[in-house]
């Protein structure tokens, strides 16, 4: 009886000591390609729906943002009815209002919110008849109308009035009218270049 038990144990050890087949090169390559594909998909989803990198072109937002500044904008807040607030800096696709075939992305500051009445007179901005305080503008900078049609505007339920901080060098809602919420692409999250200006502009 004892010999039989020892024999059984010996057989078990022999079974567990079977050499393990090495994973084939093809399977390793397939796994690597799958990992690359998944990573690419994640990056694509993030850039499409969460975070986007933009380069500032021009001086319409100077001195807040300068030509060739690099920024990240987040694309989640814009999806909520009250996600975009006055004073936020946003990017928007303006090709609809400009009548251009290709996408034209602008970066401006939100001045008027849905349902408000925006009026420009005497070099100043009024929201529902109240003078708008704009601490982000250079001292003494005046805001003048460009197109008379957009000097006084009643905003719709999904419309925003956008303007650049450099009021003398900005083509904005004073020229092209209100921007629809569906055309707002993102809200400025942070400037990451130049390195000595990293952070969120005021």
Backbone torsions as a table, in degrees:
resi	resn	phi	psi	omega
1	UNK	NA	-44.4	-178.7
2	UNK	-64.6	-38.7	179.6
3	UNK	-65.0	-37.3	179.3
4	UNK	-62.2	-42.7	179.8
5	UNK	-62.5	-41.3	-179.6
6	UNK	-64.0	-36.9	179.5
7	UNK	-64.6	-41.1	178.9
8	UNK	-61.1	-43.3	-179.5
9	UNK	-63.0	-38.6	179.7
10	UNK	-63.5	-40.3	179.0
11	UNK	-62.5	-40.7	-179.7
12	UNK	-62.2	-43.4	179.6
13	UNK	-62.4	-38.2	179.4
14	UNK	-63.7	-37.0	-179.8
15	UNK	-67.6	-40.5	-177.5
16	UNK	-76.3	-17.0	-179.5
17	UNK	-91.2	14.4	178.5
18	UNK	-63.8	135.4	179.5
19	UNK	-63.3	135.8	179.5
20	UNK	-85.9	131.0	-179.7
21	UNK	-68.2	132.8	177.8
22	UNK	-70.6	143.4	179.2
23	UNK	-64.4	132.5	-176.1
24	UNK	-67.9	155.0	178.8
25	UNK	-60.4	-36.6	179.8
26	UNK	-62.4	-41.7	179.3
27	UNK	-67.9	-37.4	177.3
28	UNK	-63.8	-43.4	179.9
29	UNK	-64.6	-40.6	178.4
30	UNK	-63.0	-41.8	178.0
31	UNK	-63.7	-38.9	178.7
32	UNK	-65.8	-43.6	178.8
33	UNK	-63.7	-38.6	178.4
34	UNK	-64.5	-41.1	179.1
35	UNK	-64.6	-42.1	178.6
36	UNK	-63.1	-42.0	-179.9
37	UNK	-62.6	-43.6	180.0
38	UNK	-64.5	-44.2	179.8
39	UNK	-62.6	-41.9	178.5
40	UNK	-62.8	-41.4	178.7
41	UNK	-62.9	-40.7	179.1
42	UNK	-64.3	-45.8	178.7
43	UNK	-60.7	-42.4	179.9
44	UNK	-62.3	-42.8	179.1
45	UNK	-64.3	-40.4	-179.6
46	UNK	-64.8	-47.3	-178.2
47	UNK	-69.5	-26.9	-178.6
48	UNK	-82.1	-36.7	-170.6
49	UNK	-123.2	-11.2	-173.9
50	UNK	-122.0	-58.2	-170.8
51	UNK	-135.8	138.5	-179.6
52	UNK	-138.4	141.1	176.8
53	UNK	-95.2	135.0	178.3
54	UNK	-133.7	149.7	174.1
55	UNK	-108.1	127.8	179.0
56	UNK	-74.6	127.1	177.3
57	UNK	-115.5	123.2	178.3
58	UNK	96.1	-177.6	-173.6
59	UNK	-118.7	20.3	-176.2
60	UNK	-67.2	-20.0	178.6
61	UNK	-107.4	10.0	178.9
62	UNK	-66.7	142.5	4.7
63	UNK	-90.5	1.8	-178.6
64	UNK	-63.1	-48.1	176.2
65	UNK	-129.7	138.5	-178.7
66	UNK	-111.4	165.0	179.0
67	UNK	-55.1	131.1	178.7
68	UNK	75.4	9.5	169.1
69	UNK	-63.1	146.4	177.5
70	UNK	-110.2	131.0	-175.5
71	UNK	-134.8	158.2	169.2
72	UNK	-109.5	135.9	173.4
73	UNK	-118.6	142.5	177.8
74	UNK	-99.2	144.9	-170.3
75	UNK	-112.0	15.2	-178.0
76	UNK	-91.9	-46.9	-174.9
77	UNK	-54.1	-39.0	-175.6
78	UNK	-62.5	-17.4	-177.6
79	UNK	-77.3	-15.2	-177.7
80	UNK	-99.8	141.3	-176.4
81	UNK	-51.9	-40.6	-178.7
82	UNK	-107.8	21.8	-176.4
83	UNK	-72.0	-31.7	-179.1
84	UNK	-98.3	126.5	-177.1
85	UNK	-117.0	165.8	177.8
86	UNK	-62.5	136.9	179.9
87	UNK	92.5	-14.6	176.2
88	UNK	-65.9	145.6	173.1
89	UNK	-98.6	126.9	-174.5
90	UNK	-130.8	159.5	169.0
91	UNK	-104.8	146.9	-177.6
92	UNK	-147.3	148.0	175.4
93	UNK	-89.0	114.8	-174.6
94	UNK	-107.4	10.7	-175.1
95	UNK	-68.1	-23.7	178.2
96	UNK	-64.1	-46.7	-177.1
97	UNK	-79.6	-23.7	179.2
98	UNK	-85.3	-13.0	-179.8
99	UNK	73.1	23.5	-179.6
100	UNK	-96.3	152.6	-177.4
101	UNK	-75.2	-43.4	-177.0
102	UNK	-87.5	155.7	179.1
103	UNK	-63.4	132.1	177.4
104	UNK	-122.2	104.6	-176.2
105	UNK	-93.2	127.8	177.0
106	UNK	-115.8	156.3	175.0
107	UNK	-124.3	119.4	-174.0
108	UNK	-144.0	176.3	178.2
109	UNK	-104.4	141.8	178.9
110	UNK	-76.6	121.8	-179.5
111	UNK	-107.7	-49.1	-179.4
112	UNK	-114.7	141.5	-177.7
113	UNK	-106.0	162.0	-178.8
114	UNK	-50.0	134.4	177.3
115	UNK	86.2	-6.5	-177.8
116	UNK	-90.5	162.6	175.0
117	UNK	-108.4	116.7	180.0
118	UNK	-101.9	129.6	179.2
119	UNK	-133.9	134.9	176.8
120	UNK	-114.1	118.0	178.8
121	UNK	-154.3	144.6	178.9
122	UNK	60.6	26.8	178.6
123	UNK	79.5	12.5	-178.6
124	UNK	-132.8	165.8	-178.0
125	UNK	-111.7	134.5	178.5
126	UNK	-122.2	134.8	176.6
127	UNK	-112.9	116.1	-176.9
128	UNK	51.4	39.8	176.7
129	UNK	83.8	-2.1	-178.5
130	UNK	-106.7	132.9	-179.9
131	UNK	-60.7	130.2	180.0
132	UNK	-86.9	123.4	175.0
133	UNK	-79.5	128.3	-177.3
134	UNK	-129.7	79.9	-176.8
135	UNK	-67.3	-14.8	-178.8
136	UNK	-80.7	-11.8	178.7
137	UNK	-82.3	152.0	174.1
138	UNK	-64.0	143.5	-177.0
139	UNK	-58.1	130.6	177.4
140	UNK	86.5	-4.6	-179.7
141	UNK	-71.2	131.1	-178.7
142	UNK	-103.3	153.6	178.6
143	UNK	-113.9	116.7	-179.1
144	UNK	-115.9	152.5	178.9
145	UNK	-67.7	154.3	175.0
146	UNK	-110.8	-60.1	176.8
147	UNK	-108.4	124.6	-174.7
148	UNK	-54.7	-34.3	-178.9
149	UNK	-59.6	-28.7	-176.8
150	UNK	-108.5	14.1	178.2
151	UNK	-76.4	-30.1	175.0
152	UNK	-131.8	118.1	-173.5
153	UNK	-135.3	133.6	170.2
154	UNK	-95.4	113.5	-175.1
155	UNK	-78.3	139.9	176.7
156	UNK	-74.5	-178.4	-174.4
157	UNK	-70.6	-14.5	178.0
158	UNK	-130.5	28.8	-176.9
159	UNK	-113.5	148.1	179.6
160	UNK	-129.9	146.5	176.2
161	UNK	-104.0	118.9	-175.9
162	UNK	-113.1	142.7	174.9
163	UNK	-143.3	151.1	173.4
164	UNK	-80.7	154.9	179.8
165	UNK	-72.7	-25.6	176.4
166	UNK	-91.3	80.4	-168.6
167	UNK	-60.1	-23.1	-179.8
168	UNK	-85.8	-12.3	-176.2
169	UNK	-128.1	26.4	-175.0
170	UNK	-120.4	130.6	170.5
171	UNK	-98.7	114.2	-170.8
172	UNK	-146.4	-151.0	-177.4
173	UNK	-63.7	-16.2	175.1
174	UNK	-70.1	-20.4	-179.8
175	UNK	-105.4	-39.1	-171.3
176	UNK	-113.0	-3.0	178.5
177	UNK	86.1	-174.1	-177.7
178	UNK	-63.0	156.7	177.2
179	UNK	-111.1	131.8	179.2
180	UNK	-73.1	149.6	179.6
181	UNK	-59.8	-33.4	-179.4
182	UNK	-67.9	-19.0	179.3
183	UNK	-93.2	-6.0	174.7
184	UNK	-78.6	123.0	-173.9
185	UNK	-92.7	-30.9	-179.0
186	UNK	-173.6	168.3	178.6
187	UNK	-114.1	135.0	-177.6
188	UNK	-57.2	126.4	179.1
189	UNK	-100.6	-50.8	-177.6
190	UNK	-161.1	149.4	169.1
191	UNK	-96.5	128.8	-178.3
192	UNK	-114.0	-2.6	174.9
193	UNK	-151.7	138.1	4.7
194	UNK	-69.7	157.9	-172.1
195	UNK	-63.0	-29.6	-178.7
196	UNK	-80.3	0.4	178.2
197	UNK	-124.3	22.0	-179.9
198	UNK	-60.7	135.1	178.8
199	UNK	139.8	-178.7	178.3
200	UNK	-94.2	118.2	178.3
201	UNK	-61.8	149.9	-178.7
202	UNK	-71.9	NA	NA
